[in-house]
Amino acid sequence: MHELSLAREILDICHRETTGKKIKQLNLRIGELSSVSPESLLFYLDNISLKSCLEGAIINYKIIEASLLCHNCAVYFKTDDWICPYCGKTITEYGIGRELEIESIELIDETDNN
């Protein structure tokens, strides 16, 4: 149920960044290790966005695959054994895959008369 609080924060960010202008499309990046259910997040965003800058917007998301980062080699890679395939160093944390980010916001062009 933490998706509700995440949806509220996304809506707050959208409102702040667009100064309340209507949003046409919102693009999110959701890491596969983020513990965020995209379906739940979209459900909550849809339900709390009534009469807001996000009402009626298309919301897209991309799942970001988890990868390890070797700080020694500065290389991202996928492996199940936590060993860098380039230098053999043991890796202790993920480099990417835990994020939840707003990738971009596209506003409705209010000057377009169509």
MMTF fields as JSON, N, C-alpha, C and O atoms, coordinates in Angstrom:
{
  "mmtfVersion": "1.0.0",
  "mmtfProducer": "UNKNOWN",
  "numBonds": 455,
  "numAtoms": 456,
  "numGroups": 114,
  "numChains": 1,
  "numModels": 1,
  "chainsPerModel": [1],
  "groupsPerChain": [114],
  "chainIdList": ["A"],
  "bondAtomList": [4, 2, 8, 6, 12, 10, 16, 14, 20, 18, 24, 22, 28, 26, 32, 30, 36, 34, 40, 38, 44, 42, 48, 46, 52, 50, 56, 54, 60, 58, 64, 62, 68, 66, 72, 70, 76, 74, 80, 78, 84, 82, 88, 86, 92, 90, 96, 94, 100, 98, 104, 102, 108, 106, 112, 110, 116, 114, 120, 118, 124, 122, 128, 126, 132, 130, 136, 134, 140, 138, 144, 142, 148, 146, 152, 150, 156, 154, 160, 158, 164, 162, 168, 166, 172, 170, 176, 174, 180, 178, 184, 182, 188, 186, 192, 190, 196, 194, 200, 198, 204, 202, 208, 206, 212, 210, 216, 214, 220, 218, 224, 222, 228, 226, 232, 230, 236, 234, 240, 238, 244, 242, 248, 246, 252, 250, 256, 254, 260, 258, 264, 262, 268, 266, 272, 270, 276, 274, 280, 278, 284, 282, 288, 286, 292, 290, 296, 294, 300, 298, 304, 302, 308, 306, 312, 310, 316, 314, 320, 318, 324, 322, 328, 326, 332, 330, 336, 334, 340, 338, 344, 342, 348, 346, 352, 350, 356, 354, 360, 358, 364, 362, 368, 366, 372, 370, 376, 374, 380, 378, 384, 382, 388, 386, 392, 390, 396, 394, 400, 398, 404, 402, 408, 406, 412, 410, 416, 414, 420, 418, 424, 422, 428, 426, 432, 430, 436, 434, 440, 438, 444, 442, 448, 446, 452, 450],
  "bondOrderList": [1, 1, 1, 1, 1, 1, 1, 1, 1, 1, 1, 1, 1, 1, 1, 1, 1, 1, 1, 1, 1, 1, 1, 1, 1, 1, 1, 1, 1, 1, 1, 1, 1, 1, 1, 1, 1, 1, 1, 1, 1, 1, 1, 1, 1, 1, 1, 1, 1, 1, 1, 1, 1, 1, 1, 1, 1, 1, 1, 1, 1, 1, 1, 1, 1, 1, 1, 1, 1, 1, 1, 1, 1, 1, 1, 1, 1, 1, 1, 1, 1, 1, 1, 1, 1, 1, 1, 1, 1, 1, 1, 1, 1, 1, 1, 1, 1, 1, 1, 1, 1, 1, 1, 1, 1, 1, 1, 1, 1, 1, 1, 1, 1],
  "groupList": [{"groupName": "MET", "atomNameList": ["N", "CA", "C", "O"], "elementList": ["N", "C", "C", "O"], "formalChargeList": [0, 0, 0, 0], "bondAtomList": [1, 0, 2, 1, 3, 2], "bondOrderList": [1, 1, 2], "singleLetterCode": "M", "chemCompType": "L-PEPTIDE LINKING"}, {"groupName": "HIS", "atomNameList": ["N", "CA", "C", "O"], "elementList": ["N", "C", "C", "O"], "formalChargeList": [0, 0, 0, 0], "bondAtomList": [1, 0, 2, 1, 3, 2], "bondOrderList": [1, 1, 2], "singleLetterCode": "H", "chemCompType": "L-PEPTIDE LINKING"}, {"groupName": "GLU", "atomNameList": ["N", "CA", "C", "O"], "elementList": ["N", "C", "C", "O"], "formalChargeList": [0, 0, 0, 0], "bondAtomList": [1, 0, 2, 1, 3, 2], "bondOrderList": [1, 1, 2], "singleLetterCode": "E", "chemCompType": "L-PEPTIDE LINKING"}, {"groupName": "LEU", "atomNameList": ["N", "CA", "C", "O"], "elementList": ["N", "C", "C", "O"], "formalChargeList": [0, 0, 0, 0], "bondAtomList": [1, 0, 2, 1, 3, 2], "bondOrderList": [1, 1, 2], "singleLetterCode": "L", "chemCompType": "L-PEPTIDE LINKING"}, {"groupName": "SER", "atomNameList": ["N", "CA", "C", "O"], "elementList": ["N", "C", "C", "O"], "formalChargeList": [0, 0, 0, 0], "bondAtomList": [1, 0, 2, 1, 3, 2], "bondOrderList": [1, 1, 2], "singleLetterCode": "S", "chemCompType": "L-PEPTIDE LINKING"}, {"groupName": "ALA", "atomNameList": ["N", "CA", "C", "O"], "elementList": ["N", "C", "C", "O"], "formalChargeList": [0, 0, 0, 0], "bondAtomList": [1, 0, 2, 1, 3, 2], "bondOrderList": [1, 1, 2], "singleLetterCode": "A", "chemCompType": "L-PEPTIDE LINKING"}, {"groupName": "ARG", "atomNameList": ["N", "CA", "C", "O"], "elementList": ["N", "C", "C", "O"], "formalChargeList": [0, 0, 0, 0], "bondAtomList": [1, 0, 2, 1, 3, 2], "bondOrderList": [1, 1, 2], "singleLetterCode": "R", "chemCompType": "L-PEPTIDE LINKING"}, {"groupName": "ILE", "atomNameList": ["N", "CA", "C", "O"], "elementList": ["N", "C", "C", "O"], "formalChargeList": [0, 0, 0, 0], "bondAtomList": [1, 0, 2, 1, 3, 2], "bondOrderList": [1, 1, 2], "singleLetterCode": "I", "chemCompType": "L-PEPTIDE LINKING"}, {"groupName": "ASP", "atomNameList": ["N", "CA", "C", "O"], "elementList": ["N", "C", "C", "O"], "formalChargeList": [0, 0, 0, 0], "bondAtomList": [1, 0, 2, 1, 3, 2], "bondOrderList": [1, 1, 2], "singleLetterCode": "D", "chemCompType": "L-PEPTIDE LINKING"}, {"groupName": "CYS", "atomNameList": ["N", "CA", "C", "O"], "elementList": ["N", "C", "C", "O"], "formalChargeList": [0, 0, 0, 0], "bondAtomList": [1, 0, 2, 1, 3, 2], "bondOrderList": [1, 1, 2], "singleLetterCode": "C", "chemCompType": "L-PEPTIDE LINKING"}, {"groupName": "THR", "atomNameList": ["N", "CA", "C", "O"], "elementList": ["N", "C", "C", "O"], "formalChargeList": [0, 0, 0, 0], "bondAtomList": [1, 0, 2, 1, 3, 2], "bondOrderList": [1, 1, 2], "singleLetterCode": "T", "chemCompType": "L-PEPTIDE LINKING"}, {"groupName": "GLY", "atomNameList": ["N", "CA", "C", "O"], "elementList": ["N", "C", "C", "O"], "formalChargeList": [0, 0, 0, 0], "bondAtomList": [1, 0, 2, 1, 3, 2], "bondOrderList": [1, 1, 2], "singleLetterCode": "G", "chemCompType": "PEPTIDE LINKING"}, {"groupName": "LYS", "atomNameList": ["N", "CA", "C", "O"], "elementList": ["N", "C", "C", "O"], "formalChargeList": [0, 0, 0, 0], "bondAtomList": [1, 0, 2, 1, 3, 2], "bondOrderList": [1, 1, 2], "singleLetterCode": "K", "chemCompType": "L-PEPTIDE LINKING"}, {"groupName": "GLN", "atomNameList": ["N", "CA", "C", "O"], "elementList": ["N", "C", "C", "O"], "formalChargeList": [0, 0, 0, 0], "bondAtomList": [1, 0, 2, 1, 3, 2], "bondOrderList": [1, 1, 2], "singleLetterCode": "Q", "chemCompType": "L-PEPTIDE LINKING"}, {"groupName": "ASN", "atomNameList": ["N", "CA", "C", "O"], "elementList": ["N", "C", "C", "O"], "formalChargeList": [0, 0, 0, 0], "bondAtomList": [1, 0, 2, 1, 3, 2], "bondOrderList": [1, 1, 2], "singleLetterCode": "N", "chemCompType": "L-PEPTIDE LINKING"}, {"groupName": "VAL", "atomNameList": ["N", "CA", "C", "O"], "elementList": ["N", "C", "C", "O"], "formalChargeList": [0, 0, 0, 0], "bondAtomList": [1, 0, 2, 1, 3, 2], "bondOrderList": [1, 1, 2], "singleLetterCode": "V", "chemCompType": "L-PEPTIDE LINKING"}, {"groupName": "PRO", "atomNameList": ["N", "CA", "C", "O"], "elementList": ["N", "C", "C", "O"], "formalChargeList": [0, 0, 0, 0], "bondAtomList": [1, 0, 2, 1, 3, 2], "bondOrderList": [1, 1, 2], "singleLetterCode": "P", "chemCompType": "L-PEPTIDE LINKING"}, {"groupName": "PHE", "atomNameList": ["N", "CA", "C", "O"], "elementList": ["N", "C", "C", "O"], "formalChargeList": [0, 0, 0, 0], "bondAtomList": [1, 0, 2, 1, 3, 2], "bondOrderList": [1, 1, 2], "singleLetterCode": "F", "chemCompType": "L-PEPTIDE LINKING"}, {"groupName": "TYR", "atomNameList": ["N", "CA", "C", "O"], "elementList": ["N", "C", "C", "O"], "formalChargeList": [0, 0, 0, 0], "bondAtomList": [1, 0, 2, 1, 3, 2], "bondOrderList": [1, 1, 2], "singleLetterCode": "Y", "chemCompType": "L-PEPTIDE LINKING"}, {"groupName": "TRP", "atomNameList": ["N", "CA", "C", "O"], "elementList": ["N", "C", "C", "O"], "formalChargeList": [0, 0, 0, 0], "bondAtomList": [1, 0, 2, 1, 3, 2], "bondOrderList": [1, 1, 2], "singleLetterCode": "W", "chemCompType": "L-PEPTIDE LINKING"}],
  "groupTypeList": [0, 1, 2, 3, 4, 3, 5, 6, 2, 7, 3, 8, 7, 9, 1, 6, 2, 10, 10, 11, 12, 12, 7, 12, 13, 3, 14, 3, 6, 7, 11, 2, 3, 4, 4, 15, 4, 16, 2, 4, 3, 3, 17, 18, 3, 8, 14, 7, 4, 3, 12, 4, 9, 3, 2, 11, 5, 7, 7, 14, 18, 12, 7, 7, 2, 5, 4, 3, 3, 9, 1, 14, 9, 5, 15, 18, 17, 12, 10, 8, 8, 19, 7, 9, 16, 18, 9, 11, 12, 10, 7, 10, 2, 18, 11, 7, 11, 6, 2, 3, 2, 7, 2, 4, 7, 2, 3, 7, 8, 2, 10, 8, 14, 14],
  "groupIdList": [1, 2, 3, 4, 5, 6, 7, 8, 9, 10, 11, 12, 13, 14, 15, 16, 17, 18, 19, 20, 21, 22, 23, 24, 25, 26, 27, 28, 29, 30, 31, 32, 33, 34, 35, 36, 37, 38, 39, 40, 41, 42, 43, 44, 45, 46, 47, 48, 49, 50, 51, 52, 53, 54, 55, 56, 57, 58, 59, 60, 61, 62, 63, 64, 65, 66, 67, 68, 69, 70, 71, 72, 73, 74, 75, 76, 77, 78, 79, 80, 81, 82, 83, 84, 85, 86, 87, 88, 89, 90, 91, 92, 93, 94, 95, 96, 97, 98, 99, 100, 101, 102, 103, 104, 105, 106, 107, 108, 109, 110, 111, 112, 113, 114],
  "secStructList": [7, 2, 2, 2, 2, 2, 2, 2, 2, 2, 2, 2, 2, 2, 2, 2, 2, 2, 6, 6, 7, 7, 3, 3, 3, 3, 3, 3, 3, 3, 3, 6, 6, 1, 7, 7, 7, 2, 2, 2, 2, 2, 2, 2, 2, 2, 2, 2, 7, 6, 6, 1, 6, 6, 6, 6, 7, 3, 3, 3, 3, 3, 3, 3, 7, 7, 3, 3, 3, 3, 6, 6, 6, 6, 3, 3, 3, 7, 7, 1, 1, 7, 5, 7, 6, 6, 6, 7, 7, 5, 7, 7, 1, 3, 3, 3, 1, 7, 7, 3, 3, 3, 3, 3, 3, 3, 3, 7, 7, 6, 6, 7, 7, 7],
  "xCoordList": [0.814, 0.0, 0.866, 0.328, 2.185, 3.037, 2.958, 3.443, 2.351, 2.179, 1.301, 1.467, 0.369, -0.466, 0.387, 0.223, 1.281, 2.14, 3.101, 3.425, 3.554, 4.41, 3.622, 4.14, 2.383, 1.53, 1.301, 1.331, 1.075, 0.892, 2.147, 2.061, 3.308, 4.568, 4.795, 5.244, 4.491, 4.618, 3.689, 4.087, 2.455, 1.502, 2.003, 1.899, 2.544, 3.095, 4.246, 4.324, 5.126, 6.253, 5.746, 6.213, 4.797, 4.235, 3.632, 3.867, 2.861, 2.223, 3.28, 3.175, 4.278, 5.332, 6.145, 6.431, 6.515, 7.368, 6.639, 7.255, 5.332, 4.575, 3.805, 3.091, 3.943, 3.161, 1.667, 0.964, 1.208, -0.217, -0.721, -1.915, 0.156, -0.281, -0.689, -0.173, -1.617, -2.132, -1.05, -0.33, -0.964, 0.021, -0.628, -1.708, 0.045, -0.416, 0.099, -0.645, 1.392, 2.001, 3.067, 3.858, 3.064, 4.042, 4.769, 4.134, 6.099, 6.908, 7.728, 8.486, 7.557, 8.236, 9.242, 9.105, 10.25, 11.217, 11.091, 11.249, 10.803, 10.597, 11.588, 11.545, 12.464, 13.449, 12.802, 11.878, 13.293, 12.69, 12.897, 12.198, 13.837, 14.063, 13.45, 13.72, 12.643, 12.105, 10.954, 10.54, 10.442, 9.279, 8.035, 7.135, 7.978, 6.812, 6.041, 6.607, 4.751, 3.889, 3.404, 2.634, 3.846, 3.415, 1.898, 1.361, 1.208, -0.241, -0.891, -1.82, -0.414, -0.95, -0.646, -1.504, 0.573, 0.95, 0.066, -0.401, -0.169, -1.034, -2.471, -3.141, -2.94, -4.284, -4.427, -5.387, -3.48, -3.545, -3.368, -4.064, -2.45, -2.281, -3.571, -3.953, -4.229, -5.487, -6.552, -7.316, -6.6, -7.646, -7.402, -8.36, -6.156, -5.9, -5.688, -5.535, -5.676, -5.361, -6.584, -6.448, -7.77, -8.968, -8.825, -8.408, -9.172, -9.107, -7.694, -7.517, -6.689, -5.297, -4.621, -5.232, -3.379, -2.614, -2.42, -2.107, -2.601, -2.366, -3.641, -3.578, -4.79, -6.055, -6.077, -5.83, -6.373, -6.474, -5.15, -5.133, -4.054, -2.736, -2.479, -2.975, -1.703, -1.216, -0.009, 0.909, -0.014, 1.107, 1.776, 1.173, 3.024, 3.822, 4.902, 5.314, 5.35, 6.483, 7.368, 6.917, 8.64, 9.624, 10.174, 10.487, 10.289, 10.922, 12.428, 12.879, 13.192, 14.642, 15.205, 15.028, 15.878, 16.467, 17.612, 18.41, 17.69, 18.744, 20.093, 20.203, 21.099, 22.476, 23.404, 23.138, 24.487, 25.527, 26.506, 26.641, 27.188, 28.199, 29.509, 29.583, 30.534, 31.866, 32.51, 32.759, 32.774, 33.398, 34.849, 35.399, 35.456, 36.836, 36.932, 37.837, 35.998, 36.005, 35.081, 35.196, 34.171, 33.14, 32.277, 31.972, 31.887, 31.097, 29.86, 29.951, 28.693, 27.464, 27.376, 27.754, 26.881, 26.763, 25.728, 25.369, 25.253, 24.309, 25.052, 25.775, 24.863, 25.414, 24.687, 24.117, 24.702, 24.066, 25.065, 24.669, 26.353, 27.337, 28.045, 28.945, 27.662, 28.179, 29.689, 30.338, 30.234, 31.66, 31.78, 31.126, 32.615, 32.812, 33.482, 34.541, 32.877, 33.459, 34.729, 35.427, 35.027, 36.183, 37.416, 38.535, 37.188, 38.351, 38.308, 39.297, 37.16, 37.045, 36.712, 36.637, 36.508, 36.188, 34.779, 33.881, 34.572, 33.25, 32.469, 32.972, 31.241, 30.386, 29.435, 28.945, 29.175, 28.347, 27.014, 26.205, 26.769, 25.497, 25.116, 25.951, 23.822, 23.327, 23.697, 23.778, 23.919, 24.191, 22.903, 22.703, 22.028, 20.731, 19.662, 19.959, 18.409, 17.295, 16.415, 15.389, 16.806, 16.002, 15.251, 14.527, 15.419, 14.882, 13.398, 12.807, 12.824, 11.501, 11.691, 11.869, 11.655, 11.986, 10.952, 10.352, 10.765, 10.008, 11.01, 11.928, 10.831, 11.753, 11.458, 12.375, 10.17, 9.807, 8.326, 7.516, 8.008, 6.639, 6.377, 7.117, 5.322, 4.935, 3.648, 2.655, 3.684, 2.522, 1.606, 2.026, 0.337, -0.631, -0.33, -0.167, -0.256, -0.013, -1.326, -2.207, -1.453, -2.697, -2.863, -3.926, -1.83, -1.949, -2.502, -2.897, -2.533, -3.065, -4.587, -5.192, -5.202, -6.664, -7.385, -8.608, -6.686, -7.321, -7.92, -8.497],
  "yCoordList": [-1.192, 0.0, 1.269, 2.376, 1.125, 2.308, 3.026, 4.15, 2.386, 3.03, 4.277, 5.207, 4.311, 5.494, 6.698, 7.783, 6.521, 7.639, 8.026, 9.203, 7.054, 7.362, 8.14, 9.085, 7.742, 8.446, 9.889, 10.804, 10.095, 11.458, 12.298, 13.464, 11.702, 12.425, 12.75, 13.848, 11.812, 12.067, 13.199, 14.086, 13.174, 14.242, 15.585, 16.594, 15.606, 16.851, 17.373, 18.571, 16.49, 16.881, 17.424, 18.46, 16.725, 17.177, 18.562, 19.431, 18.77, 20.07, 21.164, 22.249, 20.869, 21.839, 22.167, 23.334, 21.135, 21.327, 21.992, 22.686, 21.776, 22.342, 23.59, 24.169, 24.006, 25.106, 24.953, 25.928, 23.708, 23.424, 23.32, 23.106, 23.466, 23.331, 21.886, 20.964, 21.692, 20.359, 19.511, 19.974, 18.279, 17.341, 16.445, 15.894, 16.314, 15.424, 14.01, 13.038, 13.904, 12.581, 12.63, 13.57, 11.598, 11.435, 10.126, 9.085, 10.167, 8.965, 8.67, 9.511, 7.457, 7.02, 5.918, 5.183, 5.813, 4.705, 4.003, 4.624, 2.7, 1.927, 0.766, -0.108, 0.766, -0.306, -1.603, -1.606, -2.708, -4.006, -4.378, -5.255, -3.737, -4.0, -2.933, -2.918, -2.055, -0.923, -1.301, -0.484, -2.49, -2.94, -2.135, -2.023, -1.57, -0.816, -1.661, -2.159, -1.814, -2.487, -1.431, -0.547, -1.507, -0.508, -0.409, 0.691, -1.527, -1.522, -0.778, 0.002, -1.011, -0.31, 1.177, 2.007, 1.514, 2.918, 3.64, 4.747, 3.023, 3.635, 3.754, 4.75, 2.765, 2.804, 4.006, 4.769, 4.176, 5.296, 6.639, 7.601, 6.715, 7.966, 8.363, 9.533, 7.389, 7.655, 8.161, 9.069, 7.576, 7.926, 9.224, 9.884, 9.607, 10.852, 12.05, 13.174, 11.825, 12.915, 13.717, 14.656, 13.359, 14.1, 15.578, 15.916, 16.439, 17.897, 18.37, 19.316, 17.708, 18.115, 18.268, 18.024, 18.665, 18.817, 17.486, 17.465, 16.382, 15.052, 14.376, 13.3, 15.0, 14.394, 14.203, 15.143, 12.99, 12.669, 12.422, 12.111, 12.555, 12.365, 10.892, 9.999, 10.668, 9.321, 9.081, 9.9, 7.963, 7.643, 6.372, 5.3, 6.52, 5.393, 5.068, 5.924, 3.829, 3.472, 2.457, 1.671, 2.502, 1.526, 0.827, 1.465, -0.491, -1.245, -1.243, -1.607, -0.832, -0.785, -2.061, -2.331, -2.829, -4.091, -3.834, -2.918, -4.631, -4.483, -4.9, -5.9, -4.126, -4.436, -4.109, -3.215, -4.841, -4.576, -3.568, -3.447, -2.847, -1.89, -2.238, -2.314, -2.446, -2.64, -1.257, -0.602, -0.825, 0.482, 0.477, 1.525, -0.683, -0.816, -0.591, 0.097, -1.172, -1.081, 0.007, 0.393, 0.5, 1.465, 0.899, 1.59, -0.365, -1.072, -1.672, -2.268, -1.507, -2.17, -3.515, -3.639, -4.532, -5.856, -6.678, -6.358, -7.744, -8.682, -9.982, -10.504, -10.487, -11.784, -12.279, -11.484, -13.562, -14.133, -14.409, -14.72, -14.297, -14.673, -13.496, -13.711, -12.26, -11.058, -10.875, -10.231, -11.447, -11.291, -10.53, -10.875, -9.492, -8.727, -9.605, -10.176, -9.722, -10.564, -9.953, -10.62, -8.699, -8.024, -8.064, -8.286, -7.842, -7.797, -8.855, -9.052, -9.548, -10.6, -10.11, -10.912, -8.8, -8.238, -8.637, -8.696, -8.912, -9.21, -7.902, -6.922, -7.905, -6.73, -6.865, -7.958, -5.765, -5.833, -5.101, -5.15, -4.421, -3.719, -3.569, -3.659, -3.339, -3.095, -1.683, -0.77, -1.515, -0.197, 0.492, 1.673, -0.247, 0.285, -0.786, -1.973, -0.331, -1.27, -0.993, -1.649, -0.017, 0.312, 1.633, 2.043, 2.293, 3.64, 3.687, 2.741, 4.831, 5.243, 6.701, 7.548, 6.998, 8.337, 8.84, 8.073, 10.143, 10.785, 11.046, 11.85, 10.368, 10.528, 11.813, 12.56, 12.071, 13.286, 13.593, 12.719, 14.875, 15.361, 16.161, 17.091, 15.794, 16.532, 17.291, 16.704, 18.591, 19.431, 19.537, 19.36, 19.832, 20.119, 21.51, 22.452, 21.638, 22.928, 23.694, 23.416, 24.654, 25.409, 26.45, 27.062, 26.665, 27.605, 26.93, 27.596, 25.568, 24.802, 24.846, 24.433, 25.343, 25.484, 24.242, 24.275, 23.149, 21.933, 21.128, 20.069],
  "zCoordList": [0.0, 0.0, 0.0, -0.04, 0.044, 0.012, -1.333, -1.464, -2.33, -3.631, -3.534, -4.323, -2.576, -2.396, -1.99, -2.547, -1.041, -0.635, -1.762, -1.919, -2.541, -3.69, -4.747, -5.344, -4.971, -5.939, -5.493, -6.316, -4.208, -3.69, -3.91, -4.295, -3.665, -3.859, -5.332, -5.662, -6.213, -7.662, -8.074, -8.829, -7.586, -7.91, -7.395, -8.092, -6.181, -5.625, -6.481, -6.752, -6.901, -7.746, -9.079, -9.551, -9.678, -10.957, -10.823, -11.663, -9.775, -9.568, -9.374, -9.945, -8.577, -8.3, -9.553, -9.825, -10.315, -11.488, -12.66, -13.469, -12.742, -13.869, -13.467, -14.285, -12.224, -11.64, -11.937, -12.201, -11.886, -12.039, -13.46, -13.669, -14.451, -15.846, -16.11, -15.479, -17.044, -17.36, -18.034, -18.919, -17.593, -18.113, -19.159, -18.947, -20.28, -21.345, -21.105, -21.234, -20.751, -20.577, -19.483, -19.4, -18.652, -17.585, -17.825, -17.994, -17.841, -18.067, -16.82, -16.338, -16.31, -15.094, -15.392, -16.37, -14.541, -14.563, -13.217, -12.166, -13.258, -12.033, -12.02, -12.886, -11.048, -10.914, -10.479, -9.667, -11.024, -10.688, -9.223, -8.714, -8.534, -7.112, -6.21, -5.009, -6.757, -6.006, -5.078, -4.256, -5.187, -4.409, -4.728, -3.896, -5.938, -6.37, -7.379, -8.353, -7.133, -8.085, -9.075, -8.699, -10.348, -11.325, -11.443, -11.581, -11.391, -11.518, -10.354, -10.561, -9.143, -7.971, -8.039, -7.736, -8.436, -8.543, -9.552, -9.284, -10.714, -11.723, -11.222, -11.496, -10.504, -9.929, -9.005, -9.118, -8.094, -7.155, -7.853, -7.527, -8.804, -9.541, -10.249, -10.255, -10.837, -11.532, -10.558, -10.885, -9.376, -8.412, -7.663, -7.261, -7.465, -6.723, -7.643, -7.166, -8.952, -9.876, -10.328, -11.112, -9.845, -10.234, -9.866, -8.758, -10.799, -10.619, -10.282, -9.514, -10.858, -10.659, -12.014, -13.054, -11.993, -13.24, -13.957, -15.147, -13.25, -13.818, -14.327, -14.923, -14.096, -14.521, -16.043, -16.798, -16.474, -17.89, -18.598, -19.789, -17.887, -18.508, -18.812, -18.124, -19.843, -20.154, -19.259, -19.209, -18.556, -17.676, -18.189, -18.223, -18.582, -19.07, -18.049, -17.266, -18.07, -17.22, -17.924, -18.757, -17.563, -18.02, -16.791, -15.786, -16.881, -15.805, -16.066, -17.152, -15.067, -15.164, -14.553, -13.365, -15.377, -14.945, -13.969, -14.17, -12.928, -11.931, -12.502, -13.211, -12.183, -12.579, -11.43, -10.627, -11.364, -10.378, -10.955, -12.172, -10.075, -10.505, -9.817, -8.59, -10.622, -10.077, -9.975, -10.987, -8.747, -8.547, -9.019, -9.356, -9.043, -9.508, -11.018, -11.489, -11.774, -13.247, -13.791, -14.954, -12.961, -13.374, -14.497, -15.469, -14.349, -15.356, -14.686, -13.613, -15.338, -14.908, -15.599, -16.764, -14.893, -15.494, -14.737, -13.603, -15.383, -14.772, -14.483, -15.332, -13.285, -12.914, -11.677, -10.93, -11.461, -10.283, -9.165, -8.042, -9.464, -8.446, -7.776, -6.964, -8.096, -7.449, -7.613, -6.79, -8.68, -8.989, -10.296, -11.28, -10.314, -11.538, -12.588, -12.33, -13.773, -14.818, -15.433, -16.197, -15.106, -15.698, -14.789, -15.252, -13.468, -12.57, -11.474, -10.768, -11.318, -10.312, -8.917, -7.985, -8.752, -7.445, -7.027, -7.867, -5.738, -5.205, -5.061, -4.511, -5.563, -5.532, -4.344, -4.063, -3.651, -2.447, -2.565, -1.638, -3.687, -3.827, -5.298, -6.198, -5.501, -6.848, -7.281, -6.459, -8.575, -9.135, -9.559, -9.275, -10.243, -10.664, -10.458, -10.32, -10.442, -10.307, -9.108, -8.927, -8.274, -7.093, -7.244, -6.337, -8.372, -8.529, -8.846, -9.366, -8.507, -8.971, -9.339, -8.464, -10.63, -11.109, -12.103, -12.856, -12.081, -13.147, -14.256, -14.099, -15.369, -16.488, -17.257, -17.599, -17.53, -18.243, -18.042, -17.73, -18.236, -18.163, -19.432, -19.753, -20.147, -21.349, -21.033, -20.604, -21.249, -20.962, -22.166, -23.309, -21.883, -22.948, -23.47, -22.694, -24.787, -25.415, -25.43, -26.244, -24.531, -24.411, -25.504, -25.612, -26.32, -27.44, -28.674, -29.631, -28.654, -29.786, -29.74, -28.75, -30.799, -30.825, -31.303, -31.446, -31.557, -32.059, -30.946, -31.191]
}
